[in-house]
Amino acid sequence: MRRSPFLATLFLLVACSEKTEQTYTVDALIGDETLLSRIMSECRNNPGELRDTVNCRNAEAADGKLRLQNMRKALGK
């Protein structure tokens, strides 16, 4: 019986805790251009808050890599 209040409190804390966003790697974003586009859009729409987040930094890196890959393909390399 002593566990019930503890478990109820624990459950409420977990239920009310802030949801964390999944972190994507550069390679995962390169492989999913739709996801990359969505994250880039979110980051550009709110740069003050999101600019230094891991997903925004990884999205910028993935975007840069994709641009280089596309330039190399266009040049035939």
TORPA-4810 file (N, C-alpha, C, O; in nm, 3 decimals):
<nodes>
NODE_1_0.081_-0.120_0.000_0.000_0.000_0.000_0.085_0.127_0.000_0.040_0.231_-0.049_M
NODE_2_0.204_0.121_0.052_0.287_0.240_0.057_0.342_0.273_-0.083_0.383_0.386_-0.109_R
NODE_3_0.342_0.176_-0.169_0.393_0.199_-0.305_0.294_0.278_-0.390_0.336_0.350_-0.481_R
NODE_4_0.168_0.268_-0.362_0.067_0.333_-0.445_0.088_0.484_-0.459_0.089_0.533_-0.571_S
NODE_5_0.106_0.559_-0.350_0.129_0.704_-0.368_0.259_0.733_-0.443_0.266_0.826_-0.523_P
NODE_6_0.361_0.654_-0.416_0.488_0.673_-0.485_0.473_0.647_-0.634_0.521_0.726_-0.716_F
NODE_7_0.408_0.538_-0.670_0.389_0.505_-0.811_0.300_0.608_-0.880_0.324_0.644_-0.995_L
NODE_8_0.198_0.654_-0.812_0.109_0.754_-0.870_0.186_0.885_-0.896_0.170_0.946_-1.001_A
NODE_9_0.268_0.925_-0.800_0.348_1.046_-0.817_0.447_1.029_-0.931_0.463_1.120_-1.013_T
NODE_10_0.512_0.915_-0.938_0.606_0.887_-1.045_0.537_0.890_-1.181_0.589_0.948_-1.277_L
NODE_11_0.421_0.829_-1.189_0.345_0.828_-1.313_0.309_0.970_-1.356_0.323_1.004_-1.474_F
NODE_12_0.263_1.053_-1.263_0.227_1.190_-1.296_0.348_1.271_-1.344_0.336_1.351_-1.436_L
NODE_13_0.462_1.250_-1.282_0.583_1.321_-1.324_0.624_1.283_-1.465_0.662_1.368_-1.545_L
NODE_14_0.616_1.155_-1.494_0.652_1.108_-1.628_0.552_1.158_-1.731_0.591_1.200_-1.840_V
NODE_15_0.424_1.155_-1.697_0.320_1.198_-1.790_0.329_1.347_-1.819_0.297_1.391_-1.930_A
NODE_16_0.369_1.425_-1.722_0.374_1.570_-1.737_0.510_1.622_-1.786_0.524_1.740_-1.815_C
NODE_17_0.607_1.534_-1.794_0.739_1.580_-1.835_0.737_1.621_-1.982_0.657_1.572_-2.061_S
NODE_18_0.826_1.710_-2.016_0.834_1.762_-2.152_0.886_1.653_-2.246_0.981_1.582_-2.214_E
NODE_19_0.822_1.643_-2.360_0.865_1.545_-2.460_0.992_1.596_-2.526_1.002_1.713_-2.562_K
NODE_20_1.088_1.507_-2.542_1.211_1.546_-2.609_1.203_1.507_-2.756_1.147_1.403_-2.791_T
NODE_21_1.258_1.590_-2.839_1.257_1.565_-2.982_1.367_1.466_-3.017_1.476_1.469_-2.958_E
NODE_22_1.338_1.380_-3.112_1.438_1.284_-3.155_1.551_1.356_-3.226_1.528_1.450_-3.303_Q
NODE_23_1.673_1.313_-3.200_1.790_1.371_-3.264_1.828_1.287_-3.384_1.838_1.165_-3.375_T
NODE_24_1.849_1.354_-3.497_1.883_1.285_-3.622_2.029_1.311_-3.656_2.080_1.421_-3.634_Y
NODE_25_2.095_1.209_-3.708_2.234_1.223_-3.750_2.239_1.284_-3.890_2.138_1.290_-3.960_T
NODE_26_2.355_1.330_-3.929_2.374_1.387_-4.062_2.342_1.282_-4.167_2.274_1.311_-4.266_V
NODE_27_2.391_1.159_-4.148_2.366_1.053_-4.246_2.218_1.019_-4.257_2.168_0.992_-4.367_D
NODE_28_2.147_1.020_-4.144_2.003_0.992_-4.147_1.930_1.102_-4.225_1.836_1.073_-4.300_A
NODE_29_1.972_1.225_-4.209_1.908_1.335_-4.280_1.941_1.334_-4.429_1.857_1.370_-4.511_L
NODE_30_2.062_1.292_-4.463_2.098_1.280_-4.605_2.012_1.172_-4.671_1.971_1.186_-4.786_I
NODE_31_1.984_1.065_-4.598_1.904_0.956_-4.651_1.756_0.987_-4.662_1.685_0.920_-4.737_G
NODE_32_1.707_1.087_-4.589_1.565_1.121_-4.590_1.551_1.270_-4.620_1.546_1.353_-4.529_D
NODE_33_1.545_1.302_-4.748_1.543_1.443_-4.788_1.415_1.514_-4.746_1.415_1.636_-4.728_E
NODE_34_1.305_1.441_-4.730_1.180_1.501_-4.682_1.197_1.548_-4.539_1.156_1.659_-4.504_T
NODE_35_1.256_1.463_-4.457_1.281_1.499_-4.318_1.380_1.615_-4.311_1.361_1.708_-4.232_L
NODE_36_1.482_1.611_-4.391_1.580_1.719_-4.396_1.513_1.851_-4.432_1.539_1.953_-4.370_L
NODE_37_1.428_1.849_-4.531_1.357_1.969_-4.574_1.268_2.023_-4.462_1.263_2.145_-4.441_S
NODE_38_1.199_1.935_-4.391_1.112_1.977_-4.281_1.192_2.042_-4.170_1.154_2.148_-4.120_R
NODE_39_1.303_1.981_-4.132_1.386_2.035_-4.023_1.449_2.166_-4.066_1.454_2.261_-3.987_I
NODE_40_1.497_2.174_-4.189_1.556_2.299_-4.238_1.452_2.411_-4.236_1.484_2.524_-4.198_M
NODE_41_1.331_2.381_-4.274_1.225_2.480_-4.274_1.195_2.529_-4.132_1.181_2.649_-4.109_S
NODE_42_1.185_2.435_-4.038_1.160_2.471_-3.899_1.273_2.558_-3.844_1.248_2.656_-3.774_E
NODE_43_1.395_2.522_-3.875_1.511_2.597_-3.824_1.517_2.737_-3.883_1.551_2.832_-3.814_C
NODE_44_1.484_2.749_-4.009_1.488_2.881_-4.074_1.370_2.969_-4.031_1.381_3.092_-4.032_R
NODE_45_1.260_2.908_-3.993_1.145_2.985_-3.947_1.161_3.035_-3.804_1.092_3.129_-3.764_N
NODE_46_1.249_2.974_-3.727_1.269_3.014_-3.588_1.417_3.006_-3.552_1.456_2.927_-3.466_N
NODE_47_1.501_3.086_-3.616_1.645_3.075_-3.593_1.689_3.117_-3.453_1.791_3.069_-3.404_P
NODE_48_1.615_3.206_-3.390_1.654_3.252_-3.257_1.655_3.141_-3.154_1.745_3.134_-3.070_G
NODE_49_1.557_3.054_-3.161_1.547_2.945_-3.064_1.613_2.817_-3.111_1.669_2.743_-3.029_E
NODE_50_1.608_2.790_-3.240_1.648_2.659_-3.289_1.787_2.653_-3.353_1.838_2.543_-3.377_L
NODE_51_1.847_2.766_-3.380_1.974_2.767_-3.455_2.080_2.677_-3.395_2.151_2.608_-3.468_R
NODE_52_2.092_2.677_-3.264_2.199_2.600_-3.200_2.157_2.462_-3.153_2.229_2.399_-3.075_D
NODE_53_2.041_2.413_-3.197_2.000_2.278_-3.159_2.077_2.176_-3.243_2.126_2.207_-3.352_T
NODE_54_2.086_2.056_-3.192_2.161_1.950_-3.261_2.099_1.921_-3.397_2.171_1.906_-3.496_V
NODE_55_1.966_1.912_-3.403_1.902_1.880_-3.531_1.926_1.989_-3.636_1.946_1.958_-3.753_N
NODE_56_1.923_2.115_-3.595_1.948_2.223_-3.692_2.092_2.221_-3.740_2.117_2.241_-3.859_C
NODE_57_2.184_2.199_-3.652_2.325_2.192_-3.693_2.348_2.072_-3.784_2.419_2.083_-3.884_R
NODE_58_2.288_1.957_-3.751_2.303_1.838_-3.835_2.235_1.859_-3.970_2.284_1.812_-4.072_N
NODE_59_2.122_1.928_-3.970_2.052_1.954_-4.096_2.134_2.046_-4.185_2.141_2.024_-4.307_A
NODE_60_2.196_2.146_-4.128_2.282_2.235_-4.207_2.400_2.157_-4.267_2.435_2.177_-4.383_E
NODE_61_2.459_2.069_-4.187_2.571_1.988_-4.237_2.524_1.894_-4.347_2.593_1.879_-4.448_A
NODE_62_2.409_1.831_-4.329_2.356_1.738_-4.429_2.322_1.813_-4.558_2.347_1.763_-4.667_A
NODE_63_2.265_1.932_-4.545_2.232_2.013_-4.661_2.359_2.050_-4.738_2.361_2.045_-4.861_D
NODE_64_2.463_2.086_-4.666_2.590_2.118_-4.731_2.649_2.000_-4.804_2.699_2.014_-4.916_G
NODE_65_2.643_1.883_-4.741_2.696_1.762_-4.807_2.617_1.728_-4.933_2.675_1.693_-5.036_K
NODE_66_2.484_1.739_-4.924_2.402_1.709_-5.041_2.429_1.807_-5.155_2.431_1.768_-5.271_L
NODE_67_2.449_1.934_-5.121_2.479_2.032_-5.225_2.612_1.999_-5.294_2.622_2.008_-5.416_R
NODE_68_2.713_1.960_-5.216_2.841_1.922_-5.275_2.827_1.798_-5.363_2.884_1.792_-5.472_L
NODE_69_2.751_1.699_-5.315_2.729_1.578_-5.395_2.661_1.613_-5.527_2.698_1.560_-5.632_Q
NODE_70_2.561_1.701_-5.521_2.489_1.739_-5.643_2.578_1.817_-5.739_2.567_1.801_-5.861_N
NODE_71_2.666_1.901_-5.686_2.760_1.975_-5.773_2.857_1.879_-5.839_2.888_1.894_-5.957_M
NODE_72_2.906_1.781_-5.763_2.999_1.682_-5.822_2.932_1.603_-5.933_2.992_1.576_-6.037_R
NODE_73_2.805_1.564_-5.911_2.731_1.490_-6.014_2.714_1.576_-6.138_2.728_1.528_-6.251_K
NODE_74_2.683_1.704_-6.117_2.661_1.794_-6.231_2.790_1.815_-6.309_2.786_1.835_-6.431_A
NODE_75_2.903_1.810_-6.242_3.033_1.827_-6.309_3.086_1.696_-6.366_3.188_1.694_-6.435_L
NODE_76_3.017_1.587_-6.337_3.058_1.457_-6.389_3.171_1.391_-6.314_3.246_1.311_-6.371_G
NODE_77_3.185_1.423_-6.188_3.293_1.364_-6.107_3.242_1.256_-6.019_3.320_1.196_-5.944_K
</nodes>
